[in-house]
């Protein structure tokens, strides 16, 4: 047995597929299957059950897989310790975040790259659901996601922690009839033209809102956040947003958009947090990047 075989086992366990594991590791499917079969023969056990529906660990295989993850984690720690001693943090951080939170993290990203120029930083903008799937299939290392409204089975393999709890607010233009309100109720909004982010979470939140109070006058939905904000600033519509995502927006700071707390509706707050694959090694570079993100979030409190 060797480390290469252990890496194959870990990838198959994470993805549930020899095909996907081979793609991620840039090896042939035949090569990874042959290596797995050789190791199973050497150990005298079957590690995975193979079927058309996927590759699932056997009961004895689960024990082996746990040990494999431990060994790979220790090997990464040994490698990283040599870099720490030479004061040269290296590695890769693949980071995924929703488009409406990207702007507030710019300072953290710039500061991290300034202090750690040898770390390769890859940033993608995706929905929470896409980030969770990418984490589970090892296409990203760290993600910022909404922590609310997930099925337990969808996040059972993830380590998650809250970074910030933010209010839901109604965003209106400076000339809106609602602009002088200290708070807004759902009933106040039913007669207002609406725009909404075209995303799984935003669509769920607006759908839940309408299920409780009735239909709103929805002008359009879009994943172009700037288009939505400009429409609101022009006074053509209102929208529901997370306060944290908007509080430092230039259109809010100059008064073109006004945020008003939404009251008498649940959920009135949304939890934002980081997530990672629990069994995957958490490298020094990834931990350090997370520390920069946490400091950035704390500066906004």
N, C-alpha and C positions, 0 to 999 in steps of 0.2 A: 504494500500500500504506500501511497505517496500524497503529497499536498495537492497535486493536480487532481487526483481522484476525489479528495475531500472538497475541493472547490466545485467539482461537478455535482457532487451530492448536495452541497449547500444550494447551488443554483436550481437544481431540480426540485428540492424541497420548497424553496421560495416561490417558484413559478407554477409548480404542479404540472410541468410539461418538459419533456426532454427536448422537444423542438425549440421552445422559447429559450430554455437554458443554453442550448447550443448557439442560438442567435446572439444572446447576450455575451457569451464568452468567446464568440468568433471562432468556433470550432465546428466541425461537421457533426451532424446528428449521428451518423454511423460511428464516428470516433468516440463520442460521449457514451453511446450505448455499449460499445465494446469495452470501454474502460470500466463502466459500471458493472457489467456482467463479470468481468475479470475479478473485480473486488468482491462481489457477492460470492463468487466461487471460492476465493481465497478465505473469506470469513465463514463460509458454509451456511449463509443465511440469505434470504431474500429481503432486500432493503425496501424496494418499491414494488407495488402491484401495478402492472401496465395494462391499460385498456384503451378503447377508443375515446373514452371520456376524460382521460388524463392519467397522471402518474401519482399514486397515493402511497404514502409510507405504510409498511406493515407495522404491527405492534412492536416487533423486535427492531424493525428499521427505525422507528421513532427514537429508540434509545441510542442507536448509532448516530443518528442525525444530531441529537442534542450534543453528543461528545464532539462531533465534527465541528459544530458551530463554536464550541468552547476552544478547540485547538486552533481554528482559524483566527479567532479573536486574540488568543495569546500570541500567535505569530505576528499579527499586526502590531500589537503592543511592543513586542521586541524590536520590530523594525522602526517604529516611531520613536522609541527611547533613544536610539542612536542619532536620530535627527534632532531631538531635543537637546542632547548633550553638545551638539555642534551648532545649536541656535539657528537651525535652518528648517523651519516648519515647511513641509512640502505636502503634496497630495492633491486631492480633488474634492470639491464640494459641489454637488448637483443640487440646486435649490429651486423649489417650485412655489409660486405664490399667486394669489388671485390678482387680476389686473387692477382692481380698485384699492389694493394695498401697496402696490409697487412704489408709488411716489414717496410715501412716508418713510421708506427704508433706504432711500438713496444715500443718505449720510453714512449709515452703517455699512453699506456695501463699499462705498469709496474709502472709508476709514480702514476697513478690513484689508482691502487690496493694497493700500499704502503701507500697512504694517506687515503684510504677509505676501509679498510679490511673487513668491515661488509656489503659491497655491493656485491651482487652476480652478476658477470659479465659473460655473455654468448656471445661468438663471433662465427659467422658463415661466411664462404666465399661463396658468391653467385654472380650471374650476376646482373646487374642493374635491369633488368626486373623482376627477381625473388625477389629482395629486395623490389621493388615497390609493388608487389603482396602480399608479406608477411606483409608489412606495412598496406595495406588496409584491410587485414584479421587478423590483430593484432597478428601476429606470431613473430614480431620483433618491437622494440621500436624506433630504430634510425638506419639510413643507410647512407652510403656514395655511391653516385651514379653519373653517367654522367647526366648532366642536359640538354644536347642537344638531339634533334630529338625525342621528346615524343609527342604523341597525347594529346591534352588538356583533353580529357575525361579520359585518363589513369591516370592523375596526379591531377585531380580536387579536390580530397579530401586531398591532401598533402600540408604541409608547406615545402617549399624548399628555400635554401639560398646558394649562391655561396661561396665556400671556396677558390678556386684557379682556375685560367685560365692558361692552359698549352699549349705549342706548340706541334705539331706533329713533330716527328723527325724520320729520317731513321737511324737504328742501323746497323752498319757494323763491320766486323772483322778488326783487325789491319793490315792485309795484303790485304784488299780489294782494288780494283782499284779506289774506290771512296773515300778512306780514307783522301786524301789531299784536297778534295773539301770543300769549306767554306759553300756551300749550294748545294742542290740537287733538280732538277726539276723532274716532272713526266716522262718526256721523257728519263731522265738519268736512270730510274729504269726499263724500259720495257724489257731490255735485261738481267736483273739480276734475279737469282733464288731467290724465296721468301719463307719465312715461315710466318705464321700468327696465332694469338691467335684464338682459336675456341670459339668465344663468339658472342652474338647477335650484340653488338656494333662494335666489330672488323671486323666481317664478313660484316656488313653494310658499314663500312668505306672503306674496300678493294673493295667491290662490286661497290660502288659509284666511286671509283678511276678508276676501269676498265671500267665502263660505259662511262667515259669521255675520257679515253686515250687508251683503248685497253687491251687485255689480258696480264697478267704477267705469268712468269714461276713459278707457285705455286708448291713447292716441297711437302709440307704437312701443315696441320693445327693441332693444339693441344691445349688443355687447361692446359697442363703442361708447365708453363712459363719457368722453368729451362731448359727443353729440347730445347725450342726455343732459349734461350739465348746461350746455349752451341753450338748449331748448327751455330749460327751467329759468335760466338767467334772463331770457327774452320775455318771460312771463306767459309762455304758451302752455305750460303744464307744471305740475308738481310731481315729486317723486319721493319714495321711501328709501332712505339710505342709512348706513351705519355711521353714527356720529364720528367715530375714530377715523374712518376713511375720508371724511370731508373736512375735518376741523382745521387742517392746514392748507386746504385748497385755495389757490389764488382768488377764485371767484367768491369764495366765502370771506376771505380776508379783506377783499375790497368792497364787500357789501352787495355785490350783484346777486348773490344767493344768500338766503337767510335760513338757518336751521332752527326748527321749532320742535320741541319734544312731543312725541306721540304718547298720549295717555289713554287710559281705559281700554287697553288692548294688551293681550298676552300672546306670544312673548314680547315683552317691552325691551329686553336686553338680549344681546347676542355674545356668546363667548368665542374669542379668537385664541388660537394656540398653535404650538408647534407639534409636529408629529414625525416619527421615524419608525422604521421597522425594528421591532424590539430585539430580535435575535441577530440582527446584523451588527458587525463591529462598528462602534462609534469612534471614529478616528479623532486624533488631536485637532486636525484642521477643521473638522465638522463641529467639534465642541467649541472651538475658539470662535468660529463664525456665528454659532448660536449665541455665544456670550455677547457679541457685538449687536445682534438683533435684540436681545433682551435689554441691553442698555439703551438702545434707541427707543424701545417701547416705554421703558421706565421714564425716559425724559419727557414723554408726553403726558404723564399722569399729573 
